[in-house]
């Protein structure tokens, strides 16, 4: 990193701008990775210089995939991008496509979705009310999340109330103990920065007003390049404020969808939630997050794709459940739905890659794993699952497609210990490390 300068006032990565709201509530604004936080090797300053910490993000989409449009026919680095994976074309060197993964704990009681979800997230059987153990994100958070402001964050997008707790949640702290995702951008913003007030909602004031004095004092001691970074960071937060405050009134609360399905603009919400996640990771507020774009057994509709005749789950089955579309056409709709999901994942990758940190980017120090509760959606298939592993600079064997022989637990154990460095040691259904994933 050529712009790193060591002969300057050093800035701690733990520094936060602090202030009080008009009502006396605490306001905290984390700082972006500044040049003055790192030495000439891109290592964070500390009592003893140490590498920038790794992060982990588990990304989930419901209802499985159409395998023929998702999984590449070729293995290795020269695989052809499938229609579903096409949004990742610009990032193919940053992603490892996995197929052939078995969800070994998906057997037993459940409706096909609930037992699959339990096995996918926790490697344990569905009890009838939830999983029998913690999800992989919480296992990792237990090892690396303790020195962050938030041990972990649970983020959601589609606000569905369909089904049981197993369908509505992806993070679990333990036996049948759900950690619900935060699906309202207003509330996620509040959690990261401080309590919202009516003046902020109406765009008459900014959350930044409370920390303006602290920011000015910090800025005096920063070099010019960090002063510019700080200004850009604060401007970005203000842009997020405006975007969230501009959402329609009905987006400020979770309402059960009516029988016709949920028609909200989820791409708009997804990008705001991704922006907030990047803020949390870049400002060192958390090292672990889960992101639930759509729910397990999702019943949302997709007006932004032009598909409103049926709901998400309807299109996953080949029995012609959707009026005016036979099974084959329904599967093509599912192809387009899955491509949209990958577009949102690509958006998150782009934002992480655009955030400098030390001698690299926040993406380089973040490992992302993209999963569904099924492989082929129609038969609720639990063998041959497809997954994506991205990020993890220098530790992931990226830019290829690999058909692996192993379980979901094997993948998680490999990622957690060999890439993230969490040292979890074991995970249900894991019996080995999958060397093909590791560089």
N, C-alpha and C positions, 0 to 999 in steps of 0.2 A: 504494500500500500504506500504509494509514493508520497502522499500528503501527510503521513504520520510524522509528527515532530515530537521529540522526546524532551527537549529543553523548554519546558513551558509549565504553567500551573496545571497540575494533574486534576482531572475531574473523576470522581467516583461514579461507577455505574449504578450505584445505589441512590444517587442524588434524585430527589423529587421536588418539584415546585409545590409549595404548600400555601394554603390560604383558608379563609372562612367564607361561607356563603352569607347572604344577608340575614339568614335565620340562625347563623352561628354554626352551621354544619361544616365539617371538615371537607376541604377540597384538595385532592392530590392529583398532580399531573406528572407522569413519568417522562423521563427524557429519552430522546432517540439515541442510538449509538453515535457519540461524538468522537471526532478525531482525537481529542485530548483525553479520551478514556483508554486509549490503546498505545502500546509502545511500537517500536519500529517493526516488530514481528507480528503485529496484529493481535497481540495478547493483552487482555485487560489488565490495567494497573490494579494492584492489590498489595497487601502487606508482603505477599510473595506473588510474583507474576504468575498467572495461570491462564490456560486457554479459556476462551469464551464457552460458557456452558451450552450443552446440547438441549434441544427441545423435542417434544413428541406431540403430533396431532393425529388423532384417529377420526377419519371422515367416513360417514355412513350415508348410504342411499337405500331406500326400501324397494322390495318387490323383485329383486333379482335382475337378470339380464337376458337378452336374446343372444345366445352364444355365437351364432354364425355372424352376427354383426358387431360383436364385441371382441372376441378372442382371435388374434392373428393366426393364420394358417401356418406361418413360418416361425421357426425358433431362431434365436440368435439376434445379432445386431441388424440384420438386413430384413427384418420382418416388415410387411406392408401394413400401414395404418388402416384399421378397420373404420367403417362409418361412425361407430360410437366413440372411438378413440381419436378421431380426426382433430378435435380441438386441441389436442396435445402435440400436434405436429411440430410446433415451434420449440417444444420442450422435450422431444423424444430422447435427447441425450441426458435429460435430468430424471428420467423415470424408468423403472424396471417393471415390466408387465409380467405378472405371474398367472399361471393357470394350472389346473390339476390339483388344487388344494382341497383337502377333505375336511369337512366339518364333523369331526368324529363324535362330538357330544350332542348332535342334533336328534338322535333317536329318543324314543320314549314319549311320554304324554305331551300333548299340545296340538294345535290346529295346523301344523305344518310351518307356520310363520313363527309362532311363539317358541317352539322348541328349537327351531333353527337360529333365532335371534339369541337365545340363551347360550347355545353352543358357540356361536360366532363371537359374542362379546366376552364371555367368561370361561369358555371351555368346560362348563358344567351343565348338567341336565336341568330342564325346566321343572320347577317344583309344582306348578299349577298356579302360582302367583308371581313367580319371578325366578331368577337364577339361583343356584346354590352357592355362589361365590362372587367375588369382585370382578369387575371388568378389567381388561388389560390396561386401559388408561389409568385406572385407579391403582393397580399394582405398580405401574411405573411411577405414578405420582407419589406413592408411598416411599419410594427410594430417592427421587430427585426433586420433589416438589416442596420440601420443607423450608428451603431458604428463599422462597418467593413470597410475594404479598398474597397471592392466591395459590394454594396447593394445586388446584386444577380449575379449569373453567369448562362448563358444559353449555354449549351453544346450539340453538335450533333455529329452524326457518319456518317450515310449514306447520301451521297451528292447527293440527288435527286432534280431535278427542276420541276418534274411533278406537275401539278395542280396549284391551286391558293394559295394565302398567307395562307389561313386557313389550307391547307394540309402541308405546309412547316414549319409552326411555331407552337410551343406549349405554349410559354410565350407571354403574352399580358399585356402592361402597362395600357390599358384602351380601350375605344371604338375604334375598328378597328386599334389599334396601336400595331403592332407586334414588338417583341424583338427577332430577328433571332438568332438561335443557332450558336455558333462557331464550325465549323466542321473540321477545319484544326489544327492538333496538334501543328504545328509550331507557329501558331498565338495565340493559347491558352497559350502555353509556354511563348511567348513574353509578353502577357498580365499579366501573373502572376509574371514574373521575370524581364523583361526589353526588350529593343529593340534588335532584332537579328542582327548579323553582318555576313558578308561573312566568316570571320575566324571561327565563331562558326558553321555555316552551313557545312563548309568543315572539321570540327573537328580538326582544328589547334589550336583553343583557346576554353576556356570554359567560360560560363557566370560567373562561380565562380572566375575566375581570378580577376574580378573587386572588389570582396568583400573579397579576401583572407586576406588582412591586418586587416579588421574589424573583421573577424572571429577569427584570431589569438589573437587579443586583448581581445575579449570576452572569448575565451577559457582559458586564463590565470586565470580567476576568477571563473571558473566552477569546481565543484567536478569531480572526475575521471569518475563517471558513466555518468554525463552529457557531459563530453568531448567525451566519446565514442558515445553517442547518436548524438551529433553534427557531428562527423565524419561520422557516418552511414547516417545521413540525407543528408549531402553534397555529399556523394558517390552516394546516390540514385538519387539526382538531376543530377549528371553527367551521370549516366546510362540512365536517361530519355533523356538527350541531345543526347547521342549517338544513342539511339533507334529512336528518331525523325529524326535526321540528316541522318540516314541510310534508311529512306523511299524512294521509287522511286520518281523521279522528278515529275511525274504526280500527286502525292499525296499532292503536295504543293499548289495546287490551286483547286478551284471548277469548274468543267466542266459539262455542261449539258450531261446526259447520252444519248447515241444514241438509236435507236429504239429497239435494242436487249437487252437493260437493262444495269444496272451498274454492272460491274464484279470485282470491287475492293475487296481487302481483308479486309472486315469490322471487323472481330474479332481482327485483329492486331491493327486497329485504335481504336476500342472500349476499349481495354485494356489500350492503351496509354491515352485516354481521361479519363478513370476511375482513372488511376494513378495520373493524373494532378488534378482531382477533389479531391482526397484524400489529395494531397499536399495543396490545397487551404483551405480545411476544417481544417486540422490538424494545419496549420500555422496561423489560425484565420484571413484569408484574406476575407472569406465570411461565412455567416451562412445559406444562401439560394441558392439552385441551381436547375435547371431543366436539364434533361438528355433525349435527343430524339435519341434513338437508331435507329429506322426506322421511316420513315415519315407516316403520315396519308395517307391511300390509297397507300401504298408503292408499287413501281414497281421494286425494286431491285431484283437481282438474287442471288443464293446461291451456287457458285461453291465449297466452302469449305465443303458443305453438299452433294455435288454430284447432285444438282438440278439446271439444266440450261435450261430445256425444256420450262419452263414458268417463269413468273415473280411472285413476292410475291402476288399481287392482283389476278392474275389468279388462283392461288391455293386455294384462299379463297372461291371460288364459286363451287357449286356442279354440274354445267352444263357440265363438261368435257371440259373445255376451253383449257386445256393443251394437246398438241399433244401426243398421246401414253398413256394417263392416263385418266381413267374415273373419275367420281365425287368422288367415294369412295377413290381411290388412291390419288387423289388430296388432299383430307382431311388428309390422312396419312402424306403427305408431309408437310402440314400445322402443323401437330403435331410435326414433327421434327424441323421445323422452330421455333415454339414457345418454344421448349425445348432449342434451341440455345439461344434464348433471355433470358431465365431464367438462363442459364449458365453464361451469361455476368453479370446479376444482382447478381448472387452468387459470381462472381469474385470481384465485388465491396464490397459486404458484408465482404468477406475474408480480403480484404485490410484494411477496416475500423477496423475490429476486431484485426488485427495484429499491430495496431498503439496505443501504450499505452498513456493514458492521466490521470493524477491524480491517483485516486484509481480504474480506469477502463480503457476503451478504447474510441477512437473517435466514434466507432459504438454505444456505450452506450448513447452518448449524441447527436446522430443523429437519426432522424425519417425519414424513407424512405417509400414512397407510390408508388406502381407500378400499372400502369393503361393502358388500351387499349380504343380506341374510341367505340368499340362494345363489346357485349357478343358474341354469335355465329356470325361468320363473314358472312356467305352466305346470310342470310336475313337482314343484317345490324341491328341486334337486339339491342334495347336500354333498355330493361328490363333484370334484372338478371345478371348484369355485375359482373365479378370477379375482385378482387383487392387484393393486398398484402400490409400489413403494417408491417414494421420491425424496429428494433432498440429500441430507447427510453427507456433506462434502468429503470425498475421498474414501468413504467407508462403504458406500453402496455400489455394487456392480450395475451401473445404469446403462440406458440406451439399448436395451435388449428385451426379448420375450423369452421366458423359460417355462417349460412344463415341468413342474416339480412333483416329486413324490413325497408327500408329507401332509401334516395336519395344520389347521389354523394355529394350534398351539405351537407347533414347530416354527412357523413363520414369526409369531409374536416373540418367542424366546430368542430367536436369532436377531430380530430387530432390536429388542430391548437391551440385550447384553452385548452383541457384537457391533451394533451401530450406534445406538443411543448411549450405551455405557451405563445402563441403570443397575446392572448387577442383580436382577431378580432371581437368577439361579434356576428357577423352575416355573412351569405354568401347566395347568391341567391339559391333558392330551399331548403334551410335548414330550418327545422321547429323543430328539436329536436337534442339532443345528443344521440349517440348510445353507451349505457353503456357497451355492450359486448366487445367493443374494449379496454376499459380502465381497468387496473388492480385494 
